Amino acid sequence: MRRRFLTGCLIAVACASASAQTTVTGRWRAVLLTPGDGNQNISLELDARGETVTGNVQGLAIREGRLDGTTLTLKLSPPNNPEVSLTGQVSGDEIVFKSTGLPPGPIQFVARREAPAVTASVSDPAVVQQLMRQFNVPGVSIAVIKDFKIVATYAYGVADVETGAPVTAETMFQAASISKPVAAMVSLKAVQNGRFSLDQDVNTILKSWKVPDGPFTKEHPVTPRSLMSHTSGTGDGFGFPGYSPWASLPTIPQILDGVQPPSNLRPVRLERAPLTGFKYSGGAVMIQQLALMDAVGKPFADAAREWVLDPIGMTNSTFEQPLPPDREKQAARAHNRVGGYSADPWHVYPEQAAAGLWTTPTDLARFAIEVQLSLLGQSNRVLSQTTAREMVTPVGVGPFAVGFQISKEGEGWYFMHGGSNWGFQCDLIAHRLNGYGAVIMTNGEAGGALIQRLRRLIQQEYKWDALAEPIPRRYGPP
């Protein structure tokens, strides 16, 4: 045991277990602050046999250990140092230690039990199906990315609780808001082709509708960059509820102006100056969809198919709304929070760029991999390396780049987006550099909780750096 390890004071503890324990057997951990060296992880491996405790502390063997009720005493003999005694009070998953025999004086610190290694896997039907029952989710489809490849796909449950049709890897789900980064790639392709620029006043691109003039745009105009990063100043914080498959659908200008039928929402208008704040805005994405369509002179679904879906090989994907009849047999049905459904099999979303993509986890994984490889300069089927970087470079306000949310998880930077439509929940996350990620899609409104559990299992099984401990602020091995 190094003297440096024993000269600090406790600032944090880590890895609390999920349930109380009645023995000290297991792995324990504390995080100490050592003067001049920063944080240091302290590990203990203890094995209690009756009152006798053996094991080690930071790799140093316990010479004598005893558990007397809730009092734990450990004696250590560090090389070239006096004997050290650690006395701890055990309370469930926590041991409060006090040391003696150390200069400059006694040290008190807390150790907590590490959670046992997770052996559950998304490849285990029993594990996933139990979670599906817990959260009332009829069906889930998963794609796992490793080393820039799809290494596993899994499909569980049913696409429709009434017919019992099973979910397969080809079952199409509504991507909901994951439509937004895919749509952003379509607009970036237009930028790359010189149709407009990211920082151009969007009103100079729009032909069929205009962002209303007002005091908020006197200094900075609304631009495609601000629209796709949710920093344009648009005030809609709502999601899109969609429309019954048998309802009349509004045009995009009608969606943006709102209020009057067939639109079912309020107008999309500015409430602050562009690039002064972040507010998630599906309406902003719809302004950008209209600008793209006006600039290229073709329907959005056609541009997306031609420029993004076909080049990447997303053969089970479409932005067409309503879903074409020949695709309906592939589609999962929407289900409510208890796993049931209403008269509508799903809702229709004329807000294509914001919520209208039908797809599979496999296709979205192909999309994520294309972004990863483009960022490395190893693919340009859609975007060049320079243009692809716009998708993962935050604009300076809020957590979004052009299309993706960007987040530091553990020791890694990830691009991601979630999705929530009526009866569907889904999630995409991929590492900025290391070539791994996952896509999870469900056909239940309670799918969000299931997705969180499944994502955690994938992170643990594939050893993502999202779970990595911070590197201690100290010199390396002596």
N, C-alpha and C positions, 0 to 999 in steps of 0.2 A: 504494500500500500504506500503510495507516494505521500510525502508530507504535505504537498500542495493540496491534495484532495481533502485533507483534514483541517484546513485552515480557513474555511469559508463559513458563510451563514446561509441559511435556507431562504430562497426567494420563491420557489414554486415546487409543486409536486406533480407527478404525471401518472397516467395510466390507471385510473381507478377501476376496480372491477365492478361488474354489473350486479353482483349479488353478494350477500354477506357470507363470510367463511368462519369456521370454528377452529381452524388450525393454522399454524404459521407456515406449513409446508407450501412451497411454491416460490415464484420469482417476485421480487419486490424492487421498487425503484424510487429514488428521490433525485431531485435536481437541485444542486448547490451552486452558490455564487462564491467563487474563490478570488481573492484580491488579485487584480492584474490579469486574471485568466478568464473571467467571464463564467458562463454556465458550465457545470460539469455533471453528467449523469452518473449516478451511483447505483450500482446493481447489487442485489443480495439474492443468493439462492439458498433456501433453507429447507431442511428435511427434519421434521419432528417425529421422533419415535418415543411415545410416552413423554417423559420429562427431558429426554436427551435431544439436543438439537445439533445437527451437523450441517456442513455446507461451506459457503464462502461469502466474503464481502469484497466486492470489486476484484474478484479472482484470488484473494488472500484467504487461505483455509482458516476456518474457525477452529481454534485449539480446544476450546471448551465452551459448550453451549447448554443452557438449561432453561426450560419453560416451567415456571412455578405459578400456576393459575394464569393470570394475565400479565405476569412480569417475565420478560425475556432478558436473559443475560448472555452476552457473547464476549468471549475473550480471544483476542487476536495477538499475534506476535510478529509485527512487521520486521523485515530484515533491517538490522542496524538501528532499530528504534526500540524504545521501552514498550512493554506490554500495554495494549490498549483494551479498555473495557467499554462495551456498549450496553447500556441498560435501557430497555424499552418497555413501554406500556402498550399492550395489544388491545385494539378495539376494532373487531371485525376486519376490515380490509386496510386498517391503518395502524402503524406502529410509531409512537413518538419516542425517539431515541435521545439519550443523553450520554455523551462520551466522557471518559476520564483518562488521564495519563497523556494528554496532548497539550503541547504549547500552542498558543499562549494561555489556554484555559479550556474549560469544558465547552463543548459544542452541542447544541440541541438541533435535531432535524427530524423530519417526518418521512417515513417510507410508506408507500402504498402498493398494494398487490397489483401485479400486472394481470390483465385479462388472459385467460388461456388462449393458446393458438387456435385460430378459427380453421376448422376443417370442412365447413359447409361450402358448397359450390353451386353455381347456377347450372352446372351440368347434372345435378342431382334432382330428378323429378320430385322426389318426396319433399325435399327442402323447399323448392319453388312452389309446389302445389299447396303446401301447408301455409306459406305466406299469402298465396292467392286467396285461400279460404279466409285467412285472418282479415284481409283487407277487402273482401267481397269484389274481387276483380276476376271477371270471367276468362280473359285471355291475355297473354303476354308474349311478345316476340323480342328476341335479344340478338344482337350481333356484337362480337368482341374483336377489337383490333389489337394486333401485336406486331411489332417490326414492320409497320406500314402494310399489313395484310389482314384480311379477315380470317381469323384463325378458328372461329367457332360461331355457330348460329344455333339458337334454341327456340323452340316454339311450344308453348304449354296452354292448355285449356281450350276454350271454344270461342269461335268467332261470333257465334250467335247462340244465346242460351235457349232459344225456342227450337231451332233446328238441330242443335248439337253439332253443327259443322266445326271441325277442329281448326285451330290456328296452325298454319304452316309457315315456312319461311317466305312463301309467296303471298301470304295474306297482307292486303293493303290496309293501313291505318291512316287516320287523319293526322298529319304532322303538326297541325295547329300552328303555333308561333315558330316552330322550326322552319316553317315556310320562309320566314324573314331572311335568314342568312343565305338560303338557296336563291331567293329573289335578289339579294344583294349581289350575288355573283353574276346574275344576269345583267344588272345595271353596271357592274364593273367591267363586264365584257363590252358593253356599249361605250363606256369611258375609254377603254383600251382601243376601241375601234374609231375613236375620235368623234363620236356623236355628241358628246357634251363633256364637261369636266366636273370633277367632284365638288369644286368650290365655285361653280357658276351659279348665279342667281336663278333659282328654279323657275321664276316667272318668265325668264327669257327662253326657257325650254318648253314650258307648258303652252298649249294652243287652245285646248278645249275648256279650260278652266284656269283661274288664277288664284293665288294666295291673296286674300283681301289686303289692300294697303292699310297701313296704320302706323302708330308711333313706334312699334317694336322693331320695324325693319329700316329705320332711318339710318342707322350706323352699319348694321350687318344684315345682308339679305339671307333669306332661307336658301339653303343649298342642298344638293343631293347628299353631301357628307353629313350635314346636320340631321337631315331627315332619316337616314339609315342608322344613325347612332343615337337617336332619341334625344337630341340636343337642339332641335329646331325651334323650341318654344311652343309647340302645339300643346294645347291644354287637355286633350282627351286622355283620361287615365283609364278609360273603360276597355274591356275586351269586346270582342264581337260575338253576340249570341247566335248568329247564324239565322237561317230561315228554313221553314219546313220545305221538304222537297216539292211540295205542291203549291208553294206560295210564289207570288210575283217577286222578281228580284230587281233591286235598284241598280242604276248605272253608277259608275265611279263618281261623277259629279254629284249625283243624288246622295251617295254615301257621304261625301265631303260636306255637302250643304245640310244634310240631315233634316230632322223635324217632320218633313212631309212624307207621307206614304209613297212608295213602299219602303223607304228607309225606316229602320227601327231604332235609330240612335240620334243623338244631338249633333250639331255641326262640329266640324273640325276647324278650330280657330286658334290663333296665337294668344298666349297669355303672358309671355315674357319674350325678351329679345333672344335671338339665336345665340347658342354657345355660352349662355350665362347660367345654365342649370340643366340637370338631367331629369327627364320624366318619360317613362316608358310610354310609347305612343304608337298604337297601330294605325291611327289616322295619318301620321307622318309617313309611314311606309306606303299608305295608299296614295298620298300625293306623289311620292316617288314613282309608284307604279304607273300613274297617269302620265307623268313626265316622260318616262321611258317609252310608253306606247306612242305618245305624241312625237317623240324624237325619231323612232324607228319605223312608225307607220304600220305596225302589225299587232295583232292581239298578244297579250302578255303570255298566255299559255303556249302560243306558237314560238315566240322568242325564247322562252325558257326551254322548250323542247329542243329547238335547233342549236342553241348556244351552250346549254349546260347539261340537260338530262341525257341526250343522245351521246355527246362526246364522252361523258363519264361512264356511260353504260348503265344508267338508271332506268332499266327497261320496265320496271314495275312502279313507275312514278308518273304522275300527271298533275298539272295545275288546272285542268279543265273542271269547271263548275257549272252545272251539276256534273257529277261523275257520269261518264258515258255508260250507257246500258251494258255494253259488252265487258265493262270492267266490274260491274256490280257483283258478279259471282266471286270475285277475289276480295271483296271489301268486308272488313269486320263491322259488326253492328255496334252502335253506341249503347252503353249501359249506364245506369245511374249509380249512386253511391252504395246501394245494397245489392248491386249486380243484376238489377232488373232493367226493363226497357219500357218505352212508351210507344205510341202509335207510329212515330217517325223512326225509321231505321237509323237515321243520322240527320244532321243539319247540313244545309248547303251554304257555302261561303263565297259570295261574289267578291269578297275582299281577298282576292287570290294571293297576292304577294305577302299579305299579313297573316293569313290563316288557311289558305285554300289548297295546300299540297296534300295529295294522297300518295303514300309511299310505303316502303318496307324498311326495317332496320338495316337489311343488307344494302339497299340502295343508299340510305343515308350514310352508312359506313363507307361506301365507295366515295361519296361526296367528301366526307371528312378526310379520307386518305388523300384525295386529290389536293385538298388544301394543304395538308402536311407536306406532300411531295413538291408542290408548287413553291412552298416557302423555302425548301431546300434547293430549289432550282433543278429538280429532277423530273418535273413534268410541266407541260404547258398546254395540255389539251384544252384548257379554257383560258386560264390567266397566266401571265408571265410572273416571274418571281417578284418583281417590283410591285405589280398590281395586286398580287395575292397578299402582300404584306399589309395592304390597307384593311384587310379583313380581320387582322389580329393586332393592329396598332391603335390603342385608345386615342380618341381625338383630343383628349386633354380635359374634358369635362365628363364625369360619370364613368361607369365601368365598361362602356361599349366602344368597339371599333366600328367599322362599316359592316354591320350585319351581326357579328358575334359579340357576346359578352366575354370579357377577358378576366380571368381570376387566378391569383396565386393560391394553390392548394398544397399545403405542406411545403415541399421543396421544389414544386414544379409550377410552370405557367400553363394554363389550359384555356382553350377556346371552347365555348359551350353555348347551348340554348335549350330551354325547355319549351314545352308546348301544352296548352290546355284548351281544348274545344269541348263543346257539349258532348259528354259521354266518352271522351278520349283524354288520356294523359301520356306524355312522352318526354324523352330526354336524350340529348346528344352531348357528349363531352369527349374531347381529344387533347392529347398533349401537344404543346407547341413545337417540341423538338424531338422527343424520344419515340415517336411512332406507335403509341398505343392510345386506346380510347374505347368507347362503348356507346351503343345506341339501344335504348329500351323503349318499347311502345306497348301501350295497353289500351283496351277498349272498355275501361271503367272509370267513372269520375273519381273514385278513390284510389286510382292508380299511382298518384304522387307518392304516397307513403310506401307502397310496394317498390316503386322505382328507387327510392332512397336506400332501402334494405338491399336490393339487388346490386345497385352500384357499389355499395360497401363490400359485398361479397366479391365482386369482380376486382376491386382495388386490392383487397387482401390476397386473393388467389394469384393475381398477376403482378403483385409487388409494385404497385404504382408509387411514385415518389410523393403523391398526395398524402400518404401516411408516414412519410419519413420524418424522423426526429431532426430538429434543427442542429446544425453542426456546432459544437461547443466553441465558445470564444476562448481558446487556449492554444498553447503550442502543442504540436503533435507528440508522438512517443519520444521519450528521452533517448 
